[in-house]
Amino acid sequence: MTPIALAVACLTLVTFCYVGVCAGSPFGTCRKCRGFGFATTTDRKNRPKRGKRCRRCKGRGKRVRVGRWLYNRASRIYREGTR
């Protein structure tokens, strides 16, 4: 196999695996708050303390994966175009 064909095969495999992950689990943990839903801070005695609500995930701790977001957008455009 040539290196280009091998690279294309690997990219195709990775793409299909990501599509499977997006279909099976459309929500992932928030990267900013690491799934807590809030920022962790420390008080003056260096003990962990609950901070503000995460603005990226709105305190839920989950976010929609990019692939699932693209699928939702494409299906919404298709649905509105075929009415």
OpenMM code with the backbone's topology and positions (N, CA, C; nanometers):
from openmm import Vec3, app, unit

residues = "MET THR PRO ILE ALA LEU ALA VAL ALA CYS LEU THR LEU VAL THR PHE CYS TYR VAL GLY VAL CYS ALA GLY SER PRO PHE GLY THR CYS ARG LYS CYS ARG GLY PHE GLY PHE ALA THR THR THR ASP ARG LYS ASN ARG PRO LYS ARG GLY LYS ARG CYS ARG ARG CYS LYS GLY ARG GLY LYS ARG VAL ARG VAL GLY ARG TRP LEU TYR ASN ARG ALA SER ARG ILE TYR ARG GLU GLY THR ARG".split()
positions = [
    Vec3(0.0840, -0.1185, 0.0000),
    Vec3(0.0000, 0.0000, 0.0000),
    Vec3(0.0881, 0.1242, 0.0000),
    Vec3(0.0454, 0.2209, -0.0752),
    Vec3(0.1209, 0.3458, -0.0775),
    Vec3(0.0899, 0.4269, 0.0474),
    Vec3(0.1773, 0.5176, 0.0845),
    Vec3(0.1540, 0.5986, 0.2045),
    Vec3(0.0278, 0.6851, 0.1952),
    Vec3(-0.0053, 0.7314, 0.0751),
    Vec3(-0.1257, 0.8148, 0.0597),
    Vec3(-0.2508, 0.7314, 0.0816),
    Vec3(-0.2527, 0.6104, 0.0269),
    Vec3(-0.3686, 0.5233, 0.0454),
    Vec3(-0.3836, 0.4836, 0.1913),
    Vec3(-0.2718, 0.4619, 0.2573),
    Vec3(-0.2751, 0.4280, 0.3996),
    Vec3(-0.3289, 0.5449, 0.4820),
    Vec3(-0.2869, 0.6665, 0.4490),
    Vec3(-0.3351, 0.7849, 0.5198),
    Vec3(-0.4849, 0.8045, 0.4984),
    Vec3(-0.5307, 0.7839, 0.3759),
    Vec3(-0.6738, 0.7972, 0.3462),
    Vec3(-0.7533, 0.6913, 0.4218),
    Vec3(-0.7024, 0.5704, 0.4277),
    Vec3(-0.7715, 0.4633, 0.4998),
    Vec3(-0.7784, 0.4946, 0.6497),
    Vec3(-0.6700, 0.5469, 0.7053),
    Vec3(-0.6698, 0.5822, 0.8478),
    Vec3(-0.7671, 0.6954, 0.8767),
    Vec3(-0.7689, 0.7972, 0.7909),
    Vec3(-0.8630, 0.9088, 0.8105),
    Vec3(-1.0075, 0.8633, 0.7980),
    Vec3(-1.0335, 0.7725, 0.7055),
    Vec3(-1.1683, 0.7192, 0.6904),
    Vec3(-1.2096, 0.6411, 0.8148),
    Vec3(-1.1198, 0.5617, 0.8676),
    Vec3(-1.1486, 0.4854, 0.9892),
    Vec3(-1.1756, 0.5773, 1.1082),
    Vec3(-1.0930, 0.6793, 1.1239),
    Vec3(-1.1116, 0.7746, 1.2340),
    Vec3(-1.2450, 0.8474, 1.2199),
    Vec3(-1.2800, 0.8864, 1.0966),
    Vec3(-1.4066, 0.9557, 1.0730),
    Vec3(-1.5253, 0.8675, 1.1086),
    Vec3(-1.5229, 0.7429, 1.0665),
    Vec3(-1.6341, 0.6527, 1.0984),
    Vec3(-1.6427, 0.6256, 1.2486),
    Vec3(-1.5296, 0.6158, 1.3151),
    Vec3(-1.5317, 0.5975, 1.4606),
    Vec3(-1.5920, 0.7191, 1.5301),
    Vec3(-1.5575, 0.8402, 1.4847),
    Vec3(-1.6125, 0.9617, 1.5452),
    Vec3(-1.7623, 0.9732, 1.5187),
    Vec3(-1.8069, 0.9335, 1.4013),
    Vec3(-1.9505, 0.9327, 1.3712),
    Vec3(-2.0220, 0.8369, 1.4651),
    Vec3(-1.9620, 0.7223, 1.4916),
    Vec3(-2.0214, 0.6270, 1.5861),
    Vec3(-2.0289, 0.6818, 1.7271),
    Vec3(-1.9244, 0.7527, 1.7700),
    Vec3(-1.9255, 0.8129, 1.9029),
    Vec3(-2.0329, 0.9203, 1.9122),
    Vec3(-2.0454, 1.0031, 1.8079),
    Vec3(-2.1468, 1.1089, 1.8083),
    Vec3(-2.2878, 1.0512, 1.8071),
    Vec3(-2.3081, 0.9401, 1.7387),
    Vec3(-2.4405, 0.8784, 1.7364),
    Vec3(-2.4716, 0.8099, 1.8693),
    Vec3(-2.3741, 0.7455, 1.9287),
    Vec3(-2.3977, 0.6729, 2.0532),
    Vec3(-2.4011, 0.7610, 2.1760),
    Vec3(-2.3181, 0.8635, 2.1773),
    Vec3(-2.3103, 0.9535, 2.2922),
    Vec3(-2.2976, 1.0970, 2.2408),
    Vec3(-2.4102, 1.1641, 2.2134),
    Vec3(-2.4032, 1.2967, 2.1521),
    Vec3(-2.3497, 1.4057, 2.2448),
    Vec3(-2.3469, 1.3815, 2.3735),
    Vec3(-2.2993, 1.4816, 2.4675),
    Vec3(-2.1677, 1.4378, 2.5296),
    Vec3(-2.0731, 1.5311, 2.5405),
    Vec3(-1.9455, 1.5065, 2.6048),
    Vec3(-1.9313, 1.5981, 2.7245),
    Vec3(-1.8327, 1.5743, 2.8073),
    Vec3(-1.8127, 1.6606, 2.9228),
    Vec3(-1.7577, 1.7956, 2.8774),
    Vec3(-1.7942, 1.8977, 2.9498),
    Vec3(-1.7496, 2.0330, 2.9188),
    Vec3(-1.5995, 2.0425, 2.9430),
    Vec3(-1.5271, 2.1015, 2.8485),
    Vec3(-1.3820, 2.1110, 2.8616),
    Vec3(-1.3410, 2.2193, 2.9596),
    Vec3(-1.4236, 2.3187, 2.9786),
    Vec3(-1.3853, 2.4294, 3.0654),
    Vec3(-1.3980, 2.3921, 3.2127),
    Vec3(-1.5111, 2.3323, 3.2507),
    Vec3(-1.5329, 2.2993, 3.3924),
    Vec3(-1.5072, 2.1520, 3.4212),
    Vec3(-1.4671, 2.0746, 3.3193),
    Vec3(-1.4391, 1.9308, 3.3311),
    Vec3(-1.5581, 1.8509, 3.3831),
    Vec3(-1.6802, 1.8943, 3.3505),
    Vec3(-1.8001, 1.8203, 3.3865),
    Vec3(-1.8579, 1.8542, 3.5219),
    Vec3(-1.7967, 1.9452, 3.5967),
    Vec3(-1.8503, 1.9820, 3.7267),
    Vec3(-1.9697, 2.0756, 3.7150),
    Vec3(-1.9702, 2.1637, 3.6151),
    Vec3(-2.0763, 2.2615, 3.6002),
    Vec3(-2.0431, 2.3926, 3.6679),
    Vec3(-1.9305, 2.3982, 3.7344),
    Vec3(-1.8866, 2.5204, 3.8003),
    Vec3(-1.7346, 2.5211, 3.8072),
    Vec3(-1.6805, 2.6381, 3.8256),
    Vec3(-1.5354, 2.6508, 3.8385),
    Vec3(-1.4965, 2.6232, 3.9830),
    Vec3(-1.3862, 2.5585, 4.0032),
    Vec3(-1.3386, 2.5354, 4.1392),
    Vec3(-1.2345, 2.6406, 4.1738),
    Vec3(-1.2514, 2.7002, 4.2880),
    Vec3(-1.1553, 2.7981, 4.3364),
    Vec3(-1.1104, 2.7545, 4.4753),
    Vec3(-1.0214, 2.8300, 4.5337),
    Vec3(-0.9761, 2.7985, 4.6690),
    Vec3(-0.9997, 2.9191, 4.7594),
    Vec3(-1.0240, 2.8910, 4.8856),
    Vec3(-1.0398, 3.0006, 4.9806),
    Vec3(-0.9030, 3.0411, 5.0346),
    Vec3(-0.9023, 3.1250, 5.1355),
    Vec3(-0.7744, 3.1748, 5.1865),
    Vec3(-0.6895, 3.0670, 5.2525),
    Vec3(-0.7536, 2.9614, 5.2987),
    Vec3(-0.6793, 2.8514, 5.3613),
    Vec3(-0.6441, 2.7427, 5.2608),
    Vec3(-0.6586, 2.7742, 5.1326),
    Vec3(-0.6240, 2.6848, 5.0230),
    Vec3(-0.7102, 2.5584, 5.0199),
    Vec3(-0.8332, 2.5697, 5.0662),
    Vec3(-0.9280, 2.4594, 5.0566),
    Vec3(-1.0133, 2.4791, 4.9317),
    Vec3(-1.0495, 2.3715, 4.8634),
    Vec3(-1.1320, 2.3881, 4.7426),
    Vec3(-1.2704, 2.4419, 4.7777),
    Vec3(-1.3186, 2.5276, 4.6911),
    Vec3(-1.4471, 2.5925, 4.7132),
    Vec3(-1.5204, 2.5985, 4.5797),
    Vec3(-1.6510, 2.5882, 4.5866),
    Vec3(-1.7308, 2.5964, 4.4650),
    Vec3(-1.7305, 2.7403, 4.4138),
    Vec3(-1.7055, 2.7554, 4.2844),
    Vec3(-1.6984, 2.8880, 4.2246),
    Vec3(-1.8242, 2.9201, 4.1460),
    Vec3(-1.8082, 3.0029, 4.0453),
    Vec3(-1.9209, 3.0460, 3.9634),
    Vec3(-1.9676, 2.9352, 3.8706),
    Vec3(-2.0910, 2.9490, 3.8239),
    Vec3(-2.1486, 2.8559, 3.7282),
    Vec3(-2.0758, 2.8706, 3.5952),
    Vec3(-2.0511, 2.7598, 3.5295),
    Vec3(-1.9791, 2.7607, 3.4018),
    Vec3(-2.0662, 2.8256, 3.2943),
    Vec3(-2.0087, 2.9213, 3.2222),
    Vec3(-2.0853, 2.9895, 3.1180),
    Vec3(-2.0911, 2.9087, 2.9896),
    Vec3(-1.9936, 2.8253, 2.9652),
    Vec3(-1.9912, 2.7491, 2.8405),
    Vec3(-2.1017, 2.6431, 2.8373),
    Vec3(-2.1198, 2.5709, 2.9471),
    Vec3(-2.2213, 2.4647, 2.9498),
    Vec3(-2.3440, 2.5045, 3.0303),
    Vec3(-2.3482, 2.6271, 3.0815),
    Vec3(-2.4594, 2.6801, 3.1610),
    Vec3(-2.4839, 2.5975, 3.2870),
    Vec3(-2.3783, 2.5439, 3.3445),
    Vec3(-2.3884, 2.4711, 3.4696),
    Vec3(-2.4327, 2.3272, 3.4566),
    Vec3(-2.4475, 2.2760, 3.3356),
    Vec3(-2.4921, 2.1379, 3.3167),
    Vec3(-2.3778, 2.0382, 3.3213),
    Vec3(-2.2583, 2.0814, 3.2840),
    Vec3(-2.1436, 1.9923, 3.2828),
    Vec3(-2.1306, 1.9115, 3.1557),
    Vec3(-2.2249, 1.9269, 3.0634),
    Vec3(-2.2225, 1.8544, 2.9358),
    Vec3(-2.2297, 1.9535, 2.8213),
    Vec3(-2.1783, 1.9134, 2.7063),
    Vec3(-2.1842, 1.9949, 2.5858),
    Vec3(-2.2151, 1.9038, 2.4679),
    Vec3(-2.2679, 1.9606, 2.3620),
    Vec3(-2.2960, 1.8841, 2.2408),
    Vec3(-2.1658, 1.8693, 2.1628),
    Vec3(-2.1372, 1.7494, 2.1183),
    Vec3(-2.0159, 1.7266, 2.0395),
    Vec3(-2.0261, 1.7988, 1.9051),
    Vec3(-1.9123, 1.8325, 1.8467),
    Vec3(-1.9085, 1.9084, 1.7218),
    Vec3(-1.9762, 1.8309, 1.6092),
    Vec3(-1.9489, 1.7029, 1.5998),
    Vec3(-2.0097, 1.6219, 1.4945),
    Vec3(-2.1603, 1.6145, 1.5079),
    Vec3(-2.2091, 1.6038, 1.6294),
    Vec3(-2.3537, 1.5996, 1.6512),
    Vec3(-2.4161, 1.7350, 1.6209),
    Vec3(-2.3451, 1.8448, 1.6540),
    Vec3(-2.3942, 1.9781, 1.6242),
    Vec3(-2.4077, 1.9975, 1.4735),
    Vec3(-2.3074, 1.9507, 1.3971),
    Vec3(-2.3130, 1.9609, 1.2518),
    Vec3(-2.4278, 1.8777, 1.1948),
    Vec3(-2.4489, 1.7576, 1.2481),
    Vec3(-2.5591, 1.6724, 1.2030),
    Vec3(-2.6936, 1.7383, 1.2323),
    Vec3(-2.7092, 1.7935, 1.3523),
    Vec3(-2.8352, 1.8603, 1.3874),
    Vec3(-2.8608, 1.9781, 1.2947),
    Vec3(-2.7579, 2.0568, 1.2667),
    Vec3(-2.7738, 2.1731, 1.1795),
    Vec3(-2.8122, 2.1302, 1.0385),
    Vec3(-2.7454, 2.0275, 0.9845),
    Vec3(-2.7748, 1.9807, 0.8489),
    Vec3(-2.9158, 1.9236, 0.8400),
    Vec3(-2.9578, 1.8481, 0.9394),
    Vec3(-3.0924, 1.7907, 0.9348),
    Vec3(-3.1992, 1.8984, 0.9493),
    Vec3(-3.1714, 2.0025, 1.0277),
    Vec3(-3.2663, 2.1130, 1.0419),
    Vec3(-3.2811, 2.1890, 0.9103),
    Vec3(-3.1687, 2.2141, 0.8413),
    Vec3(-3.1736, 2.2831, 0.7124),
    Vec3(-3.2488, 2.1983, 0.6098),
    Vec3(-3.2233, 2.0694, 0.6083),
    Vec3(-3.2926, 1.9798, 0.5147),
    Vec3(-3.4426, 1.9761, 0.5438),
    Vec3(-3.4780, 1.9660, 0.6716),
    Vec3(-3.6182, 1.9598, 0.7104),
    Vec3(-3.6921, 2.0883, 0.6715),
    Vec3(-3.6305, 2.2032, 0.6946),
    Vec3(-3.6943, 2.3309, 0.6607),
    Vec3(-3.6998, 2.3521, 0.5094),
    Vec3(-3.6078, 2.2944, 0.4355),
    Vec3(-3.6066, 2.3110, 0.2904),
    Vec3(-3.7060, 2.2218, 0.2180),
    Vec3(-3.7522, 2.1150, 0.2814),
    Vec3(-3.8443, 2.0222, 0.2148),
    Vec3(-3.9880, 2.0364, 0.2649),
    Vec3(-4.0189, 2.1442, 0.3293),
    Vec3(-4.1570, 2.1633, 0.3764),
    Vec3(-4.2476, 2.2045, 0.2655),
] * unit.nanometer
topology = app.Topology()
chain = topology.addChain("A")
for resn in residues:
    res = topology.addResidue(resn, chain)
    for name in ("N", "CA", "C"):
        topology.addAtom(name, app.Element.getBySymbol(name[0]), res)
